[in-house]
Amino acid sequence: MARKLFGTDGVRGVAGEVLTAELALALGRAVTEEAGAERPQVLVIRDTRESGEMLEAALAAGITAAGGDVLLGGVLPTPAAPLLVGRYGFDVAAVISASHNPYRDNGIKFFGADGFKLSDATELAIEERLAAGAGAAPAAVGRVRPLHGTHEDYLRGLASRFDGLDLTGLDVLLDCANGATYRAAPEIFRRLGAQPSVVAAAPDGRNINAGCGSTHVHALAEQVVAGGHDVGFAFDGDGDRLLAVDRAGTVVDGDELIALAALHLRGRGRLAGDGVAVTVMTNYGFHAAMEQAGLQIATTKVGDRYVLEELRARGWTLGGEQSGHIIDMGFVPSGDGIAAALLTLEALAGADLADRHAMTKLPQTLVNVPVADRDAAMAHPDVLAAVDAEDAALAGRGRVLVRPSGTEQLVRVMVEAPTADEAHAVCGRLVALVEQTAGVAAP
């Protein structure tokens, strides 16, 4: 049986329509039954969406109905969940968030007692329990109580990891996406000596990710330049992503931030295996820079879940995505936007982000091509032959990546080349061929 409910990052959908209170209750019951403990202790945290409280109450009802105790941690970034699991020894942690999605969406993702997101097998077992319906009544119902001090616990964890980082005098602009980082991010920067200015830190339940945060980073870029700030950092709604902006207003994506971190951690003897795990979307310039530095690279499918699986399999510590998920297993086994910002500043050691030299990014052109059948388009022999030919022509200078979307009838055509003109020309030829051979989907 294949998973139908869980995606690559939990269960997600429009709150009240797809992700209903009834489904949240059922998920709470099923994950508690699957936990295996006599009286499971389950942490629940959330972001700032208006539907979070409803889903929190429903999830708690399901957990307690199955005999588990619920500890309510309040509004916290996603990476606080594995940190608190390790600190308190919880059996399960649940995060109610839809990450960078609009406020109408929400989601529920789970972490196990080991601090990692649940395995595919465990998620499948939970889905099977949902299909089977409620199990036998527990010997006693659970309790719900607030867990005080979680915000401070998370801040102490960050402060401990970066205890040698002195940010005195740093003029930093933080975009908190009106999400889960709105308190923690400014506070940890102040504690480390910085002078943070903050935008998008007034959540009202509906403004999360709305024209702000890592999915709208160009707004931050304009503000960094206008305000004369040294650097800017943009988080997403649940705080597990980060993009940066240098003082000139240039956006620095996950690839460049991971390259900085890799060289820094290797220099400190903290890069296990001298390797980094990234996805197929990672810029060719990253590969060239890491190979030149003598570092190993493992490439995975798109999704921080797959990066994490590769890190665990290899015993490595650092990986991430171009989109800004940056995982440093030396802190928590999850993307952590705030920790990634501090790691970036630690790697710079007082230097200016605008003067970074970790990698040279190749120009990239990416086009999403609507098609009637993405699988048929990807299997067409003319498309396969053209992709091979264009990729061979760029060998050693760039690359071609053509792949189907995982959720939409789209073929994603990406080309990286030494110049923007060449990348655009190659991409244009491939897009035209995909459209000719597969047909464009009706609008």
Secondary structure, 3 states (H helix, E strand, C coil): CCCCCCECCEEEEEECCCECHHHHHHHHHHHHHHHCCCCCEEEEEECCCCCHHHHHHHHHHHHHHCCCEEEEEEECCCCHHHHHHHHHCCCEEEEECCCCCCCCEEEEEEEECCCCECCHHHHHHHHHHHHHCCCCCCCCCCCEEECCCHHHHHHHHHHHHCCCCCCCCCEEEEECCCCCCCCHHHHHHHHCCCEEEEECCCCCCCCCCCCCCHHHHHHHHHHHHHHCCCEEEEECCCCCEEEEEECCCCEECHHHHHHHHHHHHHHCCCCHHHEEEEECCCCHHHHHHHHHCCCEEEEECCCHHHHHHHHHHHCCCEEECCCCEEEECCCCCCECHHHHHHHHHHHHCCCCHHHCCCCCCCCEEEEEEECCCHHHHHHCHHHHHHHHHHHHHCCCCCEEEEEECCCCCEEEEEEECCCHHHHHHHHHHHHHHHHHHHCCCCC
